[in-house]
Amino acid sequence: MSLDRADKPPHYPRPAPIESYGRGGFRFAGMSHRGSLLLLPSGIWAWPVTDASAITAETLAPVFAEADAISLLLIGTGNTRWVLPPDLMQRFAAHGISAETSRTGQAANTFNILLEEGRRVSAALLAVE
């Protein structure tokens, strides 16, 4: 699963609230995207993860690359609960990032609130049907 973004621009060049989610995608900034998303300080990016079991340090590498600008990462795990593995918890701690997991809807809603408050929040959101 390649996460090299060097040859691809973000869908949107800065953070933006999630306007809606479901049907396998998201709406934000007047646009729509099918599939999962990473919402980072650098923008909103496609994220090729479709299941929580595929969330790894490798698939979260873009988050760690922007760690200096992130204090909290919200991980939306679809319609199921998922517990962050200890190795990932340690990786986040080493980068000074707090990470929380919840269902995608809850993570998107929390992201919107914290973004509006001007917090240093990012999100990794699995698409839901």
MODELLER restraints for C-alpha pairs under 7 A, 6 or more apart:
rsr = mdl.restraints
at = mdl.atoms
rsr.add(forms.Gaussian(group=physical.xy_distance, feature=features.Distance(at['CA:3:A'], at['CA:59:A']), mean=6.78, stdev=0.5))
rsr.add(forms.Gaussian(group=physical.xy_distance, feature=features.Distance(at['CA:10:A'], at['CA:43:A']), mean=5.83, stdev=0.5))
rsr.add(forms.Gaussian(group=physical.xy_distance, feature=features.Distance(at['CA:10:A'], at['CA:44:A']), mean=5.57, stdev=0.5))
rsr.add(forms.Gaussian(group=physical.xy_distance, feature=features.Distance(at['CA:10:A'], at['CA:45:A']), mean=4.86, stdev=0.5))
rsr.add(forms.Gaussian(group=physical.xy_distance, feature=features.Distance(at['CA:11:A'], at['CA:44:A']), mean=5.51, stdev=0.5))
rsr.add(forms.Gaussian(group=physical.xy_distance, feature=features.Distance(at['CA:11:A'], at['CA:45:A']), mean=5.65, stdev=0.5))
rsr.add(forms.Gaussian(group=physical.xy_distance, feature=features.Distance(at['CA:12:A'], at['CA:43:A']), mean=5.39, stdev=0.5))
rsr.add(forms.Gaussian(group=physical.xy_distance, feature=features.Distance(at['CA:12:A'], at['CA:44:A']), mean=5.17, stdev=0.5))
rsr.add(forms.Gaussian(group=physical.xy_distance, feature=features.Distance(at['CA:13:A'], at['CA:42:A']), mean=6.16, stdev=0.5))
rsr.add(forms.Gaussian(group=physical.xy_distance, feature=features.Distance(at['CA:13:A'], at['CA:43:A']), mean=4.28, stdev=0.5))
rsr.add(forms.Gaussian(group=physical.xy_distance, feature=features.Distance(at['CA:13:A'], at['CA:44:A']), mean=6.63, stdev=0.5))
rsr.add(forms.Gaussian(group=physical.xy_distance, feature=features.Distance(at['CA:14:A'], at['CA:41:A']), mean=6.14, stdev=0.5))
rsr.add(forms.Gaussian(group=physical.xy_distance, feature=features.Distance(at['CA:14:A'], at['CA:42:A']), mean=5.43, stdev=0.5))
rsr.add(forms.Gaussian(group=physical.xy_distance, feature=features.Distance(at['CA:14:A'], at['CA:43:A']), mean=3.77, stdev=0.5))
rsr.add(forms.Gaussian(group=physical.xy_distance, feature=features.Distance(at['CA:14:A'], at['CA:44:A']), mean=6.56, stdev=0.5))
rsr.add(forms.Gaussian(group=physical.xy_distance, feature=features.Distance(at['CA:15:A'], at['CA:39:A']), mean=6.25, stdev=0.5))
rsr.add(forms.Gaussian(group=physical.xy_distance, feature=features.Distance(at['CA:15:A'], at['CA:40:A']), mean=6.31, stdev=0.5))
rsr.add(forms.Gaussian(group=physical.xy_distance, feature=features.Distance(at['CA:15:A'], at['CA:41:A']), mean=5.87, stdev=0.5))
rsr.add(forms.Gaussian(group=physical.xy_distance, feature=features.Distance(at['CA:15:A'], at['CA:43:A']), mean=5.10, stdev=0.5))
rsr.add(forms.Gaussian(group=physical.xy_distance, feature=features.Distance(at['CA:15:A'], at['CA:44:A']), mean=6.26, stdev=0.5))
rsr.add(forms.Gaussian(group=physical.xy_distance, feature=features.Distance(at['CA:16:A'], at['CA:28:A']), mean=6.54, stdev=0.5))
rsr.add(forms.Gaussian(group=physical.xy_distance, feature=features.Distance(at['CA:16:A'], at['CA:29:A']), mean=6.35, stdev=0.5))
rsr.add(forms.Gaussian(group=physical.xy_distance, feature=features.Distance(at['CA:17:A'], at['CA:28:A']), mean=6.14, stdev=0.5))
rsr.add(forms.Gaussian(group=physical.xy_distance, feature=features.Distance(at['CA:17:A'], at['CA:112:A']), mean=5.06, stdev=0.5))
rsr.add(forms.Gaussian(group=physical.xy_distance, feature=features.Distance(at['CA:18:A'], at['CA:26:A']), mean=6.95, stdev=0.5))
rsr.add(forms.Gaussian(group=physical.xy_distance, feature=features.Distance(at['CA:18:A'], at['CA:27:A']), mean=6.05, stdev=0.5))
rsr.add(forms.Gaussian(group=physical.xy_distance, feature=features.Distance(at['CA:18:A'], at['CA:28:A']), mean=4.84, stdev=0.5))
rsr.add(forms.Gaussian(group=physical.xy_distance, feature=features.Distance(at['CA:18:A'], at['CA:108:A']), mean=6.39, stdev=0.5))
rsr.add(forms.Gaussian(group=physical.xy_distance, feature=features.Distance(at['CA:18:A'], at['CA:112:A']), mean=6.58, stdev=0.5))
rsr.add(forms.Gaussian(group=physical.xy_distance, feature=features.Distance(at['CA:19:A'], at['CA:27:A']), mean=5.25, stdev=0.5))
rsr.add(forms.Gaussian(group=physical.xy_distance, feature=features.Distance(at['CA:19:A'], at['CA:28:A']), mean=5.11, stdev=0.5))
rsr.add(forms.Gaussian(group=physical.xy_distance, feature=features.Distance(at['CA:20:A'], at['CA:26:A']), mean=5.71, stdev=0.5))
rsr.add(forms.Gaussian(group=physical.xy_distance, feature=features.Distance(at['CA:20:A'], at['CA:27:A']), mean=5.14, stdev=0.5))
rsr.add(forms.Gaussian(group=physical.xy_distance, feature=features.Distance(at['CA:21:A'], at['CA:27:A']), mean=6.33, stdev=0.5))
rsr.add(forms.Gaussian(group=physical.xy_distance, feature=features.Distance(at['CA:22:A'], at['CA:127:A']), mean=6.77, stdev=0.5))
rsr.add(forms.Gaussian(group=physical.xy_distance, feature=features.Distance(at['CA:22:A'], at['CA:128:A']), mean=5.09, stdev=0.5))
rsr.add(forms.Gaussian(group=physical.xy_distance, feature=features.Distance(at['CA:22:A'], at['CA:129:A']), mean=4.96, stdev=0.5))
rsr.add(forms.Gaussian(group=physical.xy_distance, feature=features.Distance(at['CA:23:A'], at['CA:128:A']), mean=6.29, stdev=0.5))
rsr.add(forms.Gaussian(group=physical.xy_distance, feature=features.Distance(at['CA:23:A'], at['CA:129:A']), mean=4.06, stdev=0.5))
rsr.add(forms.Gaussian(group=physical.xy_distance, feature=features.Distance(at['CA:24:A'], at['CA:34:A']), mean=5.59, stdev=0.5))
rsr.add(forms.Gaussian(group=physical.xy_distance, feature=features.Distance(at['CA:24:A'], at['CA:35:A']), mean=5.76, stdev=0.5))
rsr.add(forms.Gaussian(group=physical.xy_distance, feature=features.Distance(at['CA:24:A'], at['CA:127:A']), mean=5.08, stdev=0.5))
rsr.add(forms.Gaussian(group=physical.xy_distance, feature=features.Distance(at['CA:24:A'], at['CA:128:A']), mean=4.94, stdev=0.5))
rsr.add(forms.Gaussian(group=physical.xy_distance, feature=features.Distance(at['CA:24:A'], at['CA:129:A']), mean=4.53, stdev=0.5))
rsr.add(forms.Gaussian(group=physical.xy_distance, feature=features.Distance(at['CA:25:A'], at['CA:33:A']), mean=5.39, stdev=0.5))
rsr.add(forms.Gaussian(group=physical.xy_distance, feature=features.Distance(at['CA:25:A'], at['CA:34:A']), mean=3.97, stdev=0.5))
rsr.add(forms.Gaussian(group=physical.xy_distance, feature=features.Distance(at['CA:25:A'], at['CA:35:A']), mean=4.95, stdev=0.5))
rsr.add(forms.Gaussian(group=physical.xy_distance, feature=features.Distance(at['CA:25:A'], at['CA:36:A']), mean=6.65, stdev=0.5))
rsr.add(forms.Gaussian(group=physical.xy_distance, feature=features.Distance(at['CA:25:A'], at['CA:127:A']), mean=5.20, stdev=0.5))
rsr.add(forms.Gaussian(group=physical.xy_distance, feature=features.Distance(at['CA:25:A'], at['CA:128:A']), mean=6.72, stdev=0.5))
rsr.add(forms.Gaussian(group=physical.xy_distance, feature=features.Distance(at['CA:26:A'], at['CA:32:A']), mean=5.65, stdev=0.5))
rsr.add(forms.Gaussian(group=physical.xy_distance, feature=features.Distance(at['CA:26:A'], at['CA:33:A']), mean=5.36, stdev=0.5))
rsr.add(forms.Gaussian(group=physical.xy_distance, feature=features.Distance(at['CA:26:A'], at['CA:34:A']), mean=6.48, stdev=0.5))
rsr.add(forms.Gaussian(group=physical.xy_distance, feature=features.Distance(at['CA:27:A'], at['CA:33:A']), mean=6.43, stdev=0.5))
rsr.add(forms.Gaussian(group=physical.xy_distance, feature=features.Distance(at['CA:35:A'], at['CA:127:A']), mean=5.29, stdev=0.5))
rsr.add(forms.Gaussian(group=physical.xy_distance, feature=features.Distance(at['CA:36:A'], at['CA:46:A']), mean=6.15, stdev=0.5))
rsr.add(forms.Gaussian(group=physical.xy_distance, feature=features.Distance(at['CA:36:A'], at['CA:47:A']), mean=5.10, stdev=0.5))
rsr.add(forms.Gaussian(group=physical.xy_distance, feature=features.Distance(at['CA:36:A'], at['CA:48:A']), mean=6.47, stdev=0.5))
rsr.add(forms.Gaussian(group=physical.xy_distance, feature=features.Distance(at['CA:36:A'], at['CA:49:A']), mean=6.33, stdev=0.5))
rsr.add(forms.Gaussian(group=physical.xy_distance, feature=features.Distance(at['CA:36:A'], at['CA:50:A']), mean=6.74, stdev=0.5))
rsr.add(forms.Gaussian(group=physical.xy_distance, feature=features.Distance(at['CA:36:A'], at['CA:125:A']), mean=5.63, stdev=0.5))
rsr.add(forms.Gaussian(group=physical.xy_distance, feature=features.Distance(at['CA:36:A'], at['CA:126:A']), mean=4.56, stdev=0.5))
rsr.add(forms.Gaussian(group=physical.xy_distance, feature=features.Distance(at['CA:36:A'], at['CA:127:A']), mean=4.63, stdev=0.5))
rsr.add(forms.Gaussian(group=physical.xy_distance, feature=features.Distance(at['CA:37:A'], at['CA:44:A']), mean=6.81, stdev=0.5))
rsr.add(forms.Gaussian(group=physical.xy_distance, feature=features.Distance(at['CA:37:A'], at['CA:45:A']), mean=5.65, stdev=0.5))
rsr.add(forms.Gaussian(group=physical.xy_distance, feature=features.Distance(at['CA:37:A'], at['CA:46:A']), mean=4.76, stdev=0.5))
rsr.add(forms.Gaussian(group=physical.xy_distance, feature=features.Distance(at['CA:37:A'], at['CA:47:A']), mean=4.74, stdev=0.5))
rsr.add(forms.Gaussian(group=physical.xy_distance, feature=features.Distance(at['CA:37:A'], at['CA:124:A']), mean=5.95, stdev=0.5))
rsr.add(forms.Gaussian(group=physical.xy_distance, feature=features.Distance(at['CA:37:A'], at['CA:125:A']), mean=5.27, stdev=0.5))
rsr.add(forms.Gaussian(group=physical.xy_distance, feature=features.Distance(at['CA:37:A'], at['CA:126:A']), mean=6.71, stdev=0.5))
rsr.add(forms.Gaussian(group=physical.xy_distance, feature=features.Distance(at['CA:38:A'], at['CA:44:A']), mean=5.81, stdev=0.5))
rsr.add(forms.Gaussian(group=physical.xy_distance, feature=features.Distance(at['CA:38:A'], at['CA:45:A']), mean=5.11, stdev=0.5))
rsr.add(forms.Gaussian(group=physical.xy_distance, feature=features.Distance(at['CA:38:A'], at['CA:46:A']), mean=6.29, stdev=0.5))
rsr.add(forms.Gaussian(group=physical.xy_distance, feature=features.Distance(at['CA:38:A'], at['CA:47:A']), mean=5.76, stdev=0.5))
rsr.add(forms.Gaussian(group=physical.xy_distance, feature=features.Distance(at['CA:38:A'], at['CA:123:A']), mean=5.80, stdev=0.5))
rsr.add(forms.Gaussian(group=physical.xy_distance, feature=features.Distance(at['CA:38:A'], at['CA:124:A']), mean=4.55, stdev=0.5))
rsr.add(forms.Gaussian(group=physical.xy_distance, feature=features.Distance(at['CA:38:A'], at['CA:125:A']), mean=6.37, stdev=0.5))
rsr.add(forms.Gaussian(group=physical.xy_distance, feature=features.Distance(at['CA:39:A'], at['CA:45:A']), mean=6.43, stdev=0.5))
rsr.add(forms.Gaussian(group=physical.xy_distance, feature=features.Distance(at['CA:39:A'], at['CA:122:A']), mean=5.35, stdev=0.5))
rsr.add(forms.Gaussian(group=physical.xy_distance, feature=features.Distance(at['CA:39:A'], at['CA:123:A']), mean=4.97, stdev=0.5))
rsr.add(forms.Gaussian(group=physical.xy_distance, feature=features.Distance(at['CA:39:A'], at['CA:124:A']), mean=6.32, stdev=0.5))
rsr.add(forms.Gaussian(group=physical.xy_distance, feature=features.Distance(at['CA:40:A'], at['CA:122:A']), mean=5.10, stdev=0.5))
rsr.add(forms.Gaussian(group=physical.xy_distance, feature=features.Distance(at['CA:40:A'], at['CA:123:A']), mean=6.84, stdev=0.5))
rsr.add(forms.Gaussian(group=physical.xy_distance, feature=features.Distance(at['CA:41:A'], at['CA:69:A']), mean=6.70, stdev=0.5))
rsr.add(forms.Gaussian(group=physical.xy_distance, feature=features.Distance(at['CA:49:A'], at['CA:55:A']), mean=6.97, stdev=0.5))
rsr.add(forms.Gaussian(group=physical.xy_distance, feature=features.Distance(at['CA:49:A'], at['CA:126:A']), mean=6.83, stdev=0.5))
rsr.add(forms.Gaussian(group=physical.xy_distance, feature=features.Distance(at['CA:50:A'], at['CA:126:A']), mean=6.13, stdev=0.5))
rsr.add(forms.Gaussian(group=physical.xy_distance, feature=features.Distance(at['CA:52:A'], at['CA:77:A']), mean=5.55, stdev=0.5))
rsr.add(forms.Gaussian(group=physical.xy_distance, feature=features.Distance(at['CA:52:A'], at['CA:82:A']), mean=6.81, stdev=0.5))
rsr.add(forms.Gaussian(group=physical.xy_distance, feature=features.Distance(at['CA:57:A'], at['CA:88:A']), mean=6.53, stdev=0.5))
rsr.add(forms.Gaussian(group=physical.xy_distance, feature=features.Distance(at['CA:64:A'], at['CA:95:A']), mean=6.94, stdev=0.5))
rsr.add(forms.Gaussian(group=physical.xy_distance, feature=features.Distance(at['CA:67:A'], at['CA:95:A']), mean=6.12, stdev=0.5))
rsr.add(forms.Gaussian(group=physical.xy_distance, feature=features.Distance(at['CA:67:A'], at['CA:97:A']), mean=6.85, stdev=0.5))
rsr.add(forms.Gaussian(group=physical.xy_distance, feature=features.Distance(at['CA:69:A'], at['CA:120:A']), mean=6.48, stdev=0.5))
rsr.add(forms.Gaussian(group=physical.xy_distance, feature=features.Distance(at['CA:70:A'], at['CA:97:A']), mean=6.43, stdev=0.5))
rsr.add(forms.Gaussian(group=physical.xy_distance, feature=features.Distance(at['CA:70:A'], at['CA:120:A']), mean=5.05, stdev=0.5))
rsr.add(forms.Gaussian(group=physical.xy_distance, feature=features.Distance(at['CA:70:A'], at['CA:121:A']), mean=5.78, stdev=0.5))
rsr.add(forms.Gaussian(group=physical.xy_distance, feature=features.Distance(at['CA:70:A'], at['CA:122:A']), mean=6.50, stdev=0.5))
rsr.add(forms.Gaussian(group=physical.xy_distance, feature=features.Distance(at['CA:71:A'], at['CA:96:A']), mean=6.83, stdev=0.5))
rsr.add(forms.Gaussian(group=physical.xy_distance, feature=features.Distance(at['CA:71:A'], at['CA:97:A']), mean=4.84, stdev=0.5))
rsr.add(forms.Gaussian(group=physical.xy_distance, feature=features.Distance(at['CA:71:A'], at['CA:98:A']), mean=6.09, stdev=0.5))
rsr.add(forms.Gaussian(group=physical.xy_distance, feature=features.Distance(at['CA:71:A'], at['CA:120:A']), mean=5.33, stdev=0.5))
rsr.add(forms.Gaussian(group=physical.xy_distance, feature=features.Distance(at['CA:71:A'], at['CA:121:A']), mean=6.11, stdev=0.5))
rsr.add(forms.Gaussian(group=physical.xy_distance, feature=features.Distance(at['CA:72:A'], at['CA:97:A']), mean=5.49, stdev=0.5))
rsr.add(forms.Gaussian(group=physical.xy_distance, feature=features.Distance(at['CA:72:A'], at['CA:98:A']), mean=4.70, stdev=0.5))
rsr.add(forms.Gaussian(group=physical.xy_distance, feature=features.Distance(at['CA:72:A'], at['CA:99:A']), mean=5.65, stdev=0.5))
rsr.add(forms.Gaussian(group=physical.xy_distance, feature=features.Distance(at['CA:72:A'], at['CA:120:A']), mean=6.55, stdev=0.5))
rsr.add(forms.Gaussian(group=physical.xy_distance, feature=features.Distance(at['CA:72:A'], at['CA:121:A']), mean=4.89, stdev=0.5))
rsr.add(forms.Gaussian(group=physical.xy_distance, feature=features.Distance(at['CA:72:A'], at['CA:122:A']), mean=6.30, stdev=0.5))
rsr.add(forms.Gaussian(group=physical.xy_distance, feature=features.Distance(at['CA:73:A'], at['CA:97:A']), mean=6.89, stdev=0.5))
rsr.add(forms.Gaussian(group=physical.xy_distance, feature=features.Distance(at['CA:73:A'], at['CA:98:A']), mean=6.25, stdev=0.5))
rsr.add(forms.Gaussian(group=physical.xy_distance, feature=features.Distance(at['CA:73:A'], at['CA:99:A']), mean=4.71, stdev=0.5))
rsr.add(forms.Gaussian(group=physical.xy_distance, feature=features.Distance(at['CA:73:A'], at['CA:100:A']), mean=6.45, stdev=0.5))
rsr.add(forms.Gaussian(group=physical.xy_distance, feature=features.Distance(at['CA:73:A'], at['CA:121:A']), mean=5.94, stdev=0.5))
rsr.add(forms.Gaussian(group=physical.xy_distance, feature=features.Distance(at['CA:73:A'], at['CA:122:A']), mean=4.86, stdev=0.5))
rsr.add(forms.Gaussian(group=physical.xy_distance, feature=features.Distance(at['CA:73:A'], at['CA:123:A']), mean=5.20, stdev=0.5))
rsr.add(forms.Gaussian(group=physical.xy_distance, feature=features.Distance(at['CA:74:A'], at['CA:99:A']), mean=5.89, stdev=0.5))
rsr.add(forms.Gaussian(group=physical.xy_distance, feature=features.Distance(at['CA:74:A'], at['CA:100:A']), mean=5.09, stdev=0.5))
rsr.add(forms.Gaussian(group=physical.xy_distance, feature=features.Distance(at['CA:74:A'], at['CA:101:A']), mean=6.00, stdev=0.5))
rsr.add(forms.Gaussian(group=physical.xy_distance, feature=features.Distance(at['CA:74:A'], at['CA:107:A']), mean=5.77, stdev=0.5))
rsr.add(forms.Gaussian(group=physical.xy_distance, feature=features.Distance(at['CA:74:A'], at['CA:122:A']), mean=6.32, stdev=0.5))
rsr.add(forms.Gaussian(group=physical.xy_distance, feature=features.Distance(at['CA:74:A'], at['CA:123:A']), mean=4.56, stdev=0.5))
rsr.add(forms.Gaussian(group=physical.xy_distance, feature=features.Distance(at['CA:74:A'], at['CA:124:A']), mean=6.29, stdev=0.5))
rsr.add(forms.Gaussian(group=physical.xy_distance, feature=features.Distance(at['CA:75:A'], at['CA:100:A']), mean=6.02, stdev=0.5))
rsr.add(forms.Gaussian(group=physical.xy_distance, feature=features.Distance(at['CA:75:A'], at['CA:101:A']), mean=4.66, stdev=0.5))
rsr.add(forms.Gaussian(group=physical.xy_distance, feature=features.Distance(at['CA:75:A'], at['CA:102:A']), mean=6.39, stdev=0.5))
rsr.add(forms.Gaussian(group=physical.xy_distance, feature=features.Distance(at['CA:75:A'], at['CA:107:A']), mean=6.43, stdev=0.5))
rsr.add(forms.Gaussian(group=physical.xy_distance, feature=features.Distance(at['CA:75:A'], at['CA:123:A']), mean=5.71, stdev=0.5))
rsr.add(forms.Gaussian(group=physical.xy_distance, feature=features.Distance(at['CA:75:A'], at['CA:124:A']), mean=4.79, stdev=0.5))
rsr.add(forms.Gaussian(group=physical.xy_distance, feature=features.Distance(at['CA:75:A'], at['CA:125:A']), mean=5.86, stdev=0.5))
rsr.add(forms.Gaussian(group=physical.xy_distance, feature=features.Distance(at['CA:76:A'], at['CA:101:A']), mean=6.03, stdev=0.5))
rsr.add(forms.Gaussian(group=physical.xy_distance, feature=features.Distance(at['CA:76:A'], at['CA:102:A']), mean=5.32, stdev=0.5))
rsr.add(forms.Gaussian(group=physical.xy_distance, feature=features.Distance(at['CA:76:A'], at['CA:103:A']), mean=4.97, stdev=0.5))
rsr.add(forms.Gaussian(group=physical.xy_distance, feature=features.Distance(at['CA:76:A'], at['CA:104:A']), mean=3.71, stdev=0.5))
rsr.add(forms.Gaussian(group=physical.xy_distance, feature=features.Distance(at['CA:76:A'], at['CA:107:A']), mean=5.12, stdev=0.5))
rsr.add(forms.Gaussian(group=physical.xy_distance, feature=features.Distance(at['CA:76:A'], at['CA:124:A']), mean=6.08, stdev=0.5))
rsr.add(forms.Gaussian(group=physical.xy_distance, feature=features.Distance(at['CA:76:A'], at['CA:125:A']), mean=4.43, stdev=0.5))
rsr.add(forms.Gaussian(group=physical.xy_distance, feature=features.Distance(at['CA:76:A'], at['CA:126:A']), mean=5.71, stdev=0.5))
rsr.add(forms.Gaussian(group=physical.xy_distance, feature=features.Distance(at['CA:77:A'], at['CA:101:A']), mean=6.85, stdev=0.5))
rsr.add(forms.Gaussian(group=physical.xy_distance, feature=features.Distance(at['CA:77:A'], at['CA:102:A']), mean=6.09, stdev=0.5))
rsr.add(forms.Gaussian(group=physical.xy_distance, feature=features.Distance(at['CA:77:A'], at['CA:103:A']), mean=5.05, stdev=0.5))
rsr.add(forms.Gaussian(group=physical.xy_distance, feature=features.Distance(at['CA:77:A'], at['CA:104:A']), mean=5.42, stdev=0.5))
rsr.add(forms.Gaussian(group=physical.xy_distance, feature=features.Distance(at['CA:77:A'], at['CA:125:A']), mean=6.63, stdev=0.5))
rsr.add(forms.Gaussian(group=physical.xy_distance, feature=features.Distance(at['CA:77:A'], at['CA:126:A']), mean=5.53, stdev=0.5))
rsr.add(forms.Gaussian(group=physical.xy_distance, feature=features.Distance(at['CA:78:A'], at['CA:103:A']), mean=5.32, stdev=0.5))
rsr.add(forms.Gaussian(group=physical.xy_distance, feature=features.Distance(at['CA:78:A'], at['CA:104:A']), mean=4.87, stdev=0.5))
rsr.add(forms.Gaussian(group=physical.xy_distance, feature=features.Distance(at['CA:78:A'], at['CA:126:A']), mean=5.16, stdev=0.5))
rsr.add(forms.Gaussian(group=physical.xy_distance, feature=features.Distance(at['CA:78:A'], at['CA:127:A']), mean=6.16, stdev=0.5))
rsr.add(forms.Gaussian(group=physical.xy_distance, feature=features.Distance(at['CA:78:A'], at['CA:128:A']), mean=5.44, stdev=0.5))
rsr.add(forms.Gaussian(group=physical.xy_distance, feature=features.Distance(at['CA:79:A'], at['CA:103:A']), mean=5.40, stdev=0.5))
rsr.add(forms.Gaussian(group=physical.xy_distance, feature=features.Distance(at['CA:79:A'], at['CA:104:A']), mean=6.65, stdev=0.5))
rsr.add(forms.Gaussian(group=physical.xy_distance, feature=features.Distance(at['CA:79:A'], at['CA:128:A']), mean=6.78, stdev=0.5))
rsr.add(forms.Gaussian(group=physical.xy_distance, feature=features.Distance(at['CA:80:A'], at['CA:103:A']), mean=6.05, stdev=0.5))
rsr.add(forms.Gaussian(group=physical.xy_distance, feature=features.Distance(at['CA:81:A'], at['CA:102:A']), mean=6.17, stdev=0.5))
rsr.add(forms.Gaussian(group=physical.xy_distance, feature=features.Distance(at['CA:81:A'], at['CA:103:A']), mean=6.20, stdev=0.5))
rsr.add(forms.Gaussian(group=physical.xy_distance, feature=features.Distance(at['CA:82:A'], at['CA:101:A']), mean=6.74, stdev=0.5))
rsr.add(forms.Gaussian(group=physical.xy_distance, feature=features.Distance(at['CA:83:A'], at['CA:101:A']), mean=6.86, stdev=0.5))
rsr.add(forms.Gaussian(group=physical.xy_distance, feature=features.Distance(at['CA:84:A'], at['CA:101:A']), mean=7.00, stdev=0.5))
rsr.add(forms.Gaussian(group=physical.xy_distance, feature=features.Distance(at['CA:92:A'], at['CA:98:A']), mean=6.43, stdev=0.5))
rsr.add(forms.Gaussian(group=physical.xy_distance, feature=features.Distance(at['CA:92:A'], at['CA:99:A']), mean=6.90, stdev=0.5))
rsr.add(forms.Gaussian(group=physical.xy_distance, feature=features.Distance(at['CA:104:A'], at['CA:125:A']), mean=5.86, stdev=0.5))
rsr.add(forms.Gaussian(group=physical.xy_distance, feature=features.Distance(at['CA:104:A'], at['CA:126:A']), mean=6.32, stdev=0.5))
rsr.add(forms.Gaussian(group=physical.xy_distance, feature=features.Distance(at['CA:111:A'], at['CA:121:A']), mean=6.76, stdev=0.5))
rsr.add(forms.Gaussian(group=physical.xy_distance, feature=features.Distance(at['CA:111:A'], at['CA:123:A']), mean=6.79, stdev=0.5))
rsr.add(forms.Gaussian(group=physical.xy_distance, feature=features.Distance(at['CA:114:A'], at['CA:121:A']), mean=6.61, stdev=0.5))
rsr.add(forms.Gaussian(group=physical.xy_distance, feature=features.Distance(at['CA:115:A'], at['CA:121:A']), mean=6.38, stdev=0.5))
